[in-house]
Amino acid sequence: MATFTKVDSFVEALAEKKHDLGTDVLKFMLTNSAPIASNTVLANLTEIAAANGYTAGGTAVSIASSSQTAGTYSLVAADVVVFTASGGTIGAFRYVVLYNDTALNDELISFYDYGSSITLADTETFTITIDSENPGATLLTLV
C-alpha cells in the first residue's frame, strides 16, 4: 500500500483561498523524483515524460461530493484514476502527486509513495484507488 504524505503548505493554501476543493480541477501527476513535504507547487517537481498514454500534467480526478459534518470536511472522489500504457512504456515512476490544476501556481496537496519505481509496459495499467475496499471513497478528510 502506498504511503500518504500531505504537503506542509496545503493548510496555509486553504486558509489563503488558493483552493476550492469542491470545484477546482484536481489532478494526479506521476514522478520518479522524491517529493518532500516542504514542496509547495508543481514546478518544484520533475514529472515523467509525456508519452505512450501519459499526458503532461497527469489526469483529472472526478469529484463526487464535497461536504462538512460537525466540523469534519470530506472530499469524495467519484471514481478511480487509471493510467494505461499505449504504444510503449510509461515511467518509471514511484510517486503519485495530487495537485490543484486550477490554482494559479498548481498548488500541491499531497503525494503517495509506492515504495519502489514502477514502469508500465505497453497495454499495462496502473490504477489509483483511494480506498481499495470502497472505490469512489473519500479522497481527503480535514478535521
C-alpha positions as CSV (number, residue, x, y, z in Angstrom):
1,M,0.0,0.0,0.0
2,A,1.2,3.5,-0.8
3,T,2.3,5.9,1.9
4,F,0.3,9.2,2.0
5,T,2.1,12.5,2.8
6,K,0.3,15.8,3.0
7,V,2.5,18.7,1.8
8,D,3.2,21.3,4.5
9,S,1.8,24.3,2.6
10,F,-1.6,22.8,1.9
11,V,-3.3,24.1,5.1
12,E,-1.9,27.6,4.5
13,A,-3.0,27.5,0.9
14,L,-6.5,26.6,2.1
15,A,-6.5,29.5,4.6
16,E,-5.4,31.9,1.9
17,K,-8.1,30.9,-0.6
18,K,-5.9,29.1,-3.1
19,H,-8.1,26.0,-3.1
20,D,-11.8,25.5,-3.7
21,L,-11.7,21.7,-3.4
22,G,-15.3,21.2,-4.3
23,T,-15.0,22.9,-7.7
24,D,-11.3,23.2,-8.7
25,V,-9.7,20.7,-11.1
26,L,-7.5,18.3,-9.0
27,K,-5.1,16.0,-10.8
28,F,-2.7,13.1,-10.2
29,M,0.7,13.5,-11.7
30,L,3.5,10.9,-11.9
31,T,7.1,11.4,-10.9
32,N,10.1,9.3,-10.1
33,S,11.8,12.1,-8.2
34,A,11.0,12.1,-4.5
35,P,8.7,15.0,-3.5
36,I,9.2,16.3,0.0
37,A,6.6,17.8,2.4
38,S,8.1,21.3,2.0
39,N,7.4,21.4,-1.8
40,T,4.6,23.8,-2.5
41,V,3.9,23.9,-6.2
42,L,4.0,21.6,-9.2
43,A,7.1,23.4,-10.6
44,N,9.0,22.1,-7.6
45,L,8.8,18.6,-9.0
46,T,10.1,16.7,-12.1
47,E,7.3,15.0,-14.0
48,I,7.8,11.8,-16.0
49,A,7.9,12.3,-19.8
50,A,4.5,12.7,-21.5
51,A,4.3,9.7,-23.9
52,N,2.6,6.4,-24.6
53,G,-0.7,7.2,-22.8
54,Y,0.6,9.6,-20.2
55,T,-0.4,13.2,-20.7
56,A,1.7,16.1,-19.3
57,G,0.2,17.3,-16.1
58,G,-1.4,14.0,-15.3
59,T,-5.1,13.0,-15.1
60,A,-8.0,14.8,-13.5
61,V,-9.8,13.3,-10.5
62,S,-13.6,13.3,-10.7
63,I,-15.1,14.7,-7.5
64,A,-18.4,13.2,-6.4
65,S,-19.0,15.4,-3.4
66,S,-17.6,18.0,-1.1
67,S,-19.2,18.3,2.4
68,Q,-18.8,19.2,6.0
69,T,-20.4,17.5,9.0
70,A,-19.8,18.5,12.6
71,G,-16.5,20.3,11.6
72,T,-15.1,17.5,9.5
73,Y,-14.7,18.1,5.8
74,S,-14.8,15.3,3.3
75,L,-13.8,15.3,-0.4
76,V,-15.1,12.2,-2.1
77,A,-13.7,11.0,-5.5
78,A,-16.3,9.8,-8.0
79,D,-14.1,7.0,-9.3
80,V,-10.5,5.8,-9.6
81,V,-7.9,7.2,-11.9
82,V,-6.3,4.8,-14.4
83,F,-3.1,5.3,-16.4
84,T,-2.7,2.9,-19.4
85,A,0.4,2.5,-21.4
86,S,-0.2,2.6,-25.1
87,G,2.4,2.3,-27.9
88,G,5.3,1.9,-25.4
89,T,6.1,2.2,-21.7
90,I,5.1,4.8,-19.1
91,G,7.6,5.5,-16.4
92,A,9.5,4.8,-14.4
93,F,7.6,6.5,-11.5
94,R,7.4,5.9,-7.8
95,Y,5.3,8.9,-6.6
96,V,1.8,10.0,-7.4
97,V,1.2,13.6,-6.7
98,L,-2.2,15.2,-6.1
99,Y,-2.3,18.9,-7.0
100,N,-4.7,21.7,-7.8
101,D,-4.6,22.4,-11.5
102,T,-7.0,25.4,-11.1
103,A,-4.9,27.2,-8.5
104,L,-2.7,29.9,-10.0
105,N,0.6,28.1,-9.3
106,D,-0.7,24.5,-9.4
107,E,-0.6,24.2,-5.6
108,L,0.4,20.8,-4.2
109,I,-1.9,18.9,-1.9
110,S,-0.3,15.5,-1.2
111,F,1.7,12.6,-2.6
112,Y,1.7,8.9,-2.4
113,D,5.0,6.9,-2.2
114,Y,4.6,3.4,-3.7
115,G,7.9,2.2,-2.3
116,S,9.7,1.4,-5.5
117,S,9.8,2.5,-9.1
118,I,7.0,1.3,-11.4
119,T,7.2,1.0,-15.2
120,L,4.1,0.2,-17.2
121,A,4.8,-1.9,-20.3
122,D,2.6,-1.4,-23.4
123,T,-1.1,-2.1,-22.6
124,E,-0.4,-2.4,-18.8
125,T,-2.5,-0.2,-16.4
126,F,-1.8,1.5,-13.1
127,T,-4.9,2.2,-11.1
128,I,-5.1,4.7,-8.3
129,T,-7.7,3.7,-5.8
130,I,-8.2,6.0,-2.9
131,D,-9.7,3.2,-0.8
132,S,-9.3,-0.3,-2.3
133,E,-12.3,-1.6,-0.2
134,N,-14.5,1.3,-1.3
135,P,-13.6,2.7,-4.8
136,G,-15.2,6.1,-5.1
137,A,-14.4,6.9,-1.5
138,T,-13.0,9.8,0.5
139,L,-10.0,11.4,-1.2
140,L,-9.3,13.8,1.6
141,T,-10.6,14.5,5.1
142,L,-9.9,17.6,7.1
143,V,-10.7,17.9,10.8
